[in-house]
Amino acid sequence: MNDLTAVRGVQGFAVFANDAMVDGSNKGALGDKIGEIEQFWVNAASVIANNFKLGQIRDVAVAGPDRLVVMLMASDKTVVCECDSKANWKDLAAEIRRRL
């Protein structure tokens, strides 16, 4: 896998499969407890997508005043990226997908 921290605005990333981080797939700075809650993110995103009739979702951005987390979801894995809170998440998601 490409080093996604080379993408401007990505501070850290990890790849998850089957609700667990893939060994050796993380790099850079990831926020606290990112691994403990990842297993719930995909399920929560699916519930939201179903309720809003969005269909299959590919990207999820969760942001607060000081933190931005972007998830890129595929059928076999989820890539979680800790990003600069001021970054444009749509541009980041497109660039990250291009590099995957």
C-alpha positions as CSV (number, residue, x, y, z in Angstrom):
1,M,0.0,0.0,0.0
2,N,1.2,3.5,-0.8
3,D,2.2,5.8,2.1
4,L,-0.9,7.9,2.4
5,T,0.8,10.4,4.7
6,A,2.5,11.6,1.5
7,V,-0.9,13.1,0.6
8,R,-1.0,16.7,1.8
9,G,-3.4,17.0,4.7
10,V,-3.2,13.3,5.8
11,Q,-1.5,13.0,9.2
12,G,-1.9,9.3,9.7
13,F,-3.8,6.3,8.3
14,A,-4.7,2.7,9.1
15,V,-6.4,-0.1,7.2
16,F,-9.0,-2.2,8.9
17,A,-10.5,-5.6,7.8
18,N,-13.0,-7.7,9.7
19,D,-13.2,-5.1,12.5
20,A,-9.4,-5.3,13.2
21,M,-6.4,-3.2,12.1
22,V,-4.4,-5.0,9.4
23,D,-0.9,-5.7,10.8
24,G,1.7,-3.2,9.6
25,S,-0.9,-1.1,7.7
26,N,-0.8,2.0,9.9
27,K,1.5,5.0,9.7
28,G,1.7,8.5,11.1
29,A,-0.3,10.1,13.8
30,L,-3.7,8.6,14.6
31,G,-6.0,10.0,17.2
32,D,-6.8,8.3,20.5
33,K,-8.8,5.1,20.5
34,I,-9.2,5.0,16.7
35,G,-8.9,1.2,16.7
36,E,-11.4,0.7,19.5
37,I,-14.3,2.4,17.7
38,E,-13.6,1.5,14.0
39,Q,-15.7,-1.6,14.2
40,F,-18.8,0.6,14.9
41,W,-18.1,3.2,12.3
42,V,-19.0,1.1,9.3
43,N,-22.2,-0.1,10.9
44,A,-23.2,3.4,12.0
45,A,-22.5,4.8,8.5
46,S,-24.7,2.0,7.0
47,V,-27.6,2.8,9.3
48,I,-27.3,6.5,8.4
49,A,-27.1,5.7,4.7
50,N,-30.2,3.4,4.9
51,N,-32.2,6.0,6.8
52,F,-31.4,8.7,4.3
53,K,-31.7,6.3,1.4
54,L,-28.2,7.2,0.2
55,G,-27.4,3.7,-1.2
56,Q,-24.0,2.3,-0.8
57,I,-21.6,4.8,0.8
58,R,-17.9,5.0,-0.1
59,D,-16.7,8.0,2.0
60,V,-17.5,9.2,5.4
61,A,-16.0,12.4,7.0
62,V,-16.4,13.0,10.7
63,A,-15.2,16.4,11.9
64,G,-15.0,18.5,15.0
65,P,-13.4,21.9,15.6
66,D,-9.9,20.3,16.0
67,R,-10.1,17.0,14.3
68,L,-11.1,15.5,10.9
69,V,-11.3,11.7,10.2
70,V,-12.0,10.4,6.8
71,M,-13.1,6.8,6.1
72,L,-12.9,5.2,2.7
73,M,-15.0,2.1,2.7
74,A,-14.9,-0.9,0.3
75,S,-16.4,-4.3,0.6
76,D,-13.2,-5.9,2.0
77,K,-11.6,-3.1,4.0
78,T,-11.9,0.4,5.5
79,V,-9.1,2.9,5.3
80,V,-9.2,5.4,8.1
81,C,-7.3,8.7,7.7
82,E,-6.6,11.2,10.4
83,C,-6.4,14.6,8.5
84,D,-5.7,18.2,9.1
85,S,-8.9,19.7,10.5
86,K,-8.8,22.5,7.9
87,A,-8.4,20.2,4.9
88,N,-11.1,19.7,2.2
89,W,-12.2,16.2,2.9
90,K,-13.7,15.6,-0.6
91,D,-10.4,16.5,-2.2
92,L,-8.5,14.3,0.2
93,A,-10.9,11.3,-0.3
94,A,-10.4,11.6,-4.1
95,E,-6.6,11.7,-3.8
96,I,-6.5,8.9,-1.4
97,R,-8.7,6.7,-3.6
98,R,-6.5,7.5,-6.5
99,R,-3.4,6.3,-4.6
100,L,-5.1,3.1,-3.4
